Structure formats: C-alpha cells, structure tokens
C-alpha cells in the first residue's frame, strides 16, 4: 500500500443555488481542485452523490461529469452510500491510489437538492432507510433520528437544551466560513422556540436542504509533496456498516458502524482519541453530534452531551468539533458533505482557516455517516510539511 | 408503490409475519433469509405477537410525499412481548397522549393512497390497549 495525500481542494458555496445545476456545481469544484493542485491530468473520478436519480432523474453521473470537466475517457463512477456518499467517494479514491492502480484521481461529491419540493426531498432522504418496511409506515429521516433523540433523553435523563445547544456552536463557527449556508449566530432559545419537524427535533436542530459540490485531488504522498507545500496525508481510511434500520439494532443509542470504523481507523493510524486535534462529525441532527462524540471515544456512552454543555466542542475547547460550522450551519449538500468535511479539516491543517483557525491543528478525524448509521466512513488526516 | 411490489409484501404487511432463526431462535421484522447473529440460512416465517409496548416515538409533522394529508402522525418503535421490535405508526391516539412504555396492539389500517388511480396501501399500525 502506498501513502496517500490530498494535493488540492475545490468547492462551491453551499446554499439554495437556484441558478446553478448539478453539473455546474460539480464542474466548478473539480476544476478548482485541479487548479489548486496544479494538475491537468487525472486518471479517475469518483462522484459522491445520493439522490440525483430521484431529484434530477439523472443517473450515470460518472460519465456525465467526466465529460463536463473536459476529461471524457477516464474511469469515472458515482459512489452512493446515502449521506456517507462523500466519505465513501474518498474511501474509493484512497484505495485506488494506495493500491497503485491510479496515481492521480479526483474524489468529489455533489448534491442538488432544491430542484424538487420539500415533500419529494423528504421522501428521497428517507430512501436511506428500508423503503418497504420503514419508510412504508410514513417515517421520515428526521423522524428516525427523533426516535433516537427521545430515547436518549429518557434513558440518560438528559435535558434537551444540552443536546440542542450543539447547533449554537455550529452557527457560531459558520459565521466566519465564507462558503457556509448560514452565517448567522443563533441562540438556544431560538432553537427551542423553532417548530418541531419530528418531535423532539426542532427545525433549528436539523441540517438544511442544500446545494453544493466539493472535490479533492488525491495522489501519492510523494507526488503531493512535489505539487504543494502543504500536503495533507490520509493516514487512515475505513468504513463499516450496521443494520439499516434502528429497530433491528439491540442498542439504538450506539452507532455501531462508527465504533467499528473508528476502531479500525485508530489502528491504521496508530493513534488514540487523545491524539486528535479536531473532529468533523456528521451532525445532520444535534443528537447525531452527541452520539458521535461517544461512539468515536471522546466521551462515555450517555455522557457526550457534557462536552456540549461545558463548551468543550468550541474552537478553544478540549476537542474542537466542526470548526467551520458542520452540517447544521456550513450546510449539508448530502453527497458532497463528506468531501466538505475534508475541505474544512484541510483548511485547518494547512493553516488557512482564517478567523476560525485553531492553534494546534495537525491531526483531524472525520466521520461521514449514511442513513442513521447504516454506513459510517472514517478518515484521519495529518499535516505533512 | 407498484402493484406487484405491493402484492409481494402483503403477507408480511397485513399479518405481521417475520422470520425466526431455527438455529439460534432470534426473530426479525422485516423477514430475512440469513441470520446476522449466527449466519444460519435456516429461517422460517413466524407470526409475531400482536401486543407490545412503545420503546420510543416521534410525531411526524413534515411528512414525505404521499403522506401529507395524514400529518401529524405518530411513528414508534414497538417492542413486542417476545422482544422483537417493529417500527410502525400508532393510531387511535392523539400525539400528546403517547408516552414511552404504553401498551399497544396491532391492527390493520390504511397506510396511504397512491394518487387517484394507484393502489391503496394497507398495513399494521398499533393502537393503545384498553384494559
């Protein structure tokens, strides 16, 4: 296995981008990544995307987007693992370069969610779970997370404010993120006053419906060192699955795929949680942020909310989390989200995070979650000067 | 949902039929062919008990396409008396009356319609047990 690194990054703004199509977004991100790396030739393209089939009635994104970035002929494919599509796209690119098959590839992601109305997007997102036996009942994706949320508060006797305030930190961080969807601060009272989407989840605890694309140029560490002064090495890349639906799991408060994939990643990197300087977790809903802190080994089960309550997830806290605003405020263009996590972390590791720059940023761990933890992809990144 | 896809699931949706592993005894809903616990392929259909209690629940206020006219409605994970868990809607109860731990029983109800010409879908919901 060869050592693999990120040589270039490119991304669009995230938001409701009414004037821009899926292909517009992806082309912008991919070309910026190639320019950032200073490369003209790539051999393969991985496109993380979940819902182009149902939202754009467009599949075969690999060939479509390879030709639109001006490189028809290269190996190209869509990678789908629900909301973990972006993380899984990078995992595939990592394997391709580590194996020696390709030297220069793009790992990207894109989602264009505002082409359909909310009920359609709600149904499309719910396709992350079992269509015939769970979505059939009328359950939504927010609703499935709400089942976990209520049970968590019940079992560990936790107040909602100690979970909901996760979103306050996300908005605070996103204020300084130029590409974020929501650059406004919010207060805990605003969250708790916002309407329920699926009780107990309030509107302001949910990641938004977003358009956006992001891309990375992935190559060997040796090549990356020649291309850039700030290569970021991928020192671990792992993925795991779980029962798709939460009612099939013995413990609905543990995302077992996070536990399994992170254990594998810590092993690959020969690191422990205490060695990680910053986290990017998949906070599609506030409760998922809290569960991630526990399942990644930063808090005991049932105590993740304490890190939120005590401010330890802030940029100057014990373990800075989602320093550019997370899914909640930076935005959640589903198939691109796992790649945006890499963008956020890479800016920190390169020292290019502007006002959000944290003092010690050498090692970052990223969690990309599909569905309610049916798939989890973990990456650990390290700065190499 | 298309007619053949709906028709294939009728037994499981109308009668609460799951699977039981003949090697380790674990039960599943929905049914499956391979036991994830012991990897046995020796599973059979089993009628699951119709009573259980609510493990956790939510109120769906922003429904998916096709379910708009029913919102708000309650979705729960029900733990049946044999320990098998099922995810389904609650019925015959207002959202504010639901609590974790309430006893419920399975009933066959309409789930949704597929437009004016499509199939009307039925399935299991759970209602409170009156004692």
Interface residues (C-beta under 8 A of the other chain):
Chain A: X118 X119 X120 X122 X123 X126 X130 X132 X133 X134 X135 X136 X137 X138 X139 X140 X142 X143 X146 X147 X148 X150 X151 X154 X195 X196 X197 X198 X199 X200 X201 X243 X245 X246 X247 X248 X252
Chain B: X1 X5 X9 X12 X13 X28 X29 X30 X36 X55 X56 X57 X58 X59 X60 X61 X62 X63 X64 X65 X66 X67 X68 X70 X73 X75 X76 X77 X85 X86 X87 X88 X89 X95 X100 X111 X112 X121 X123
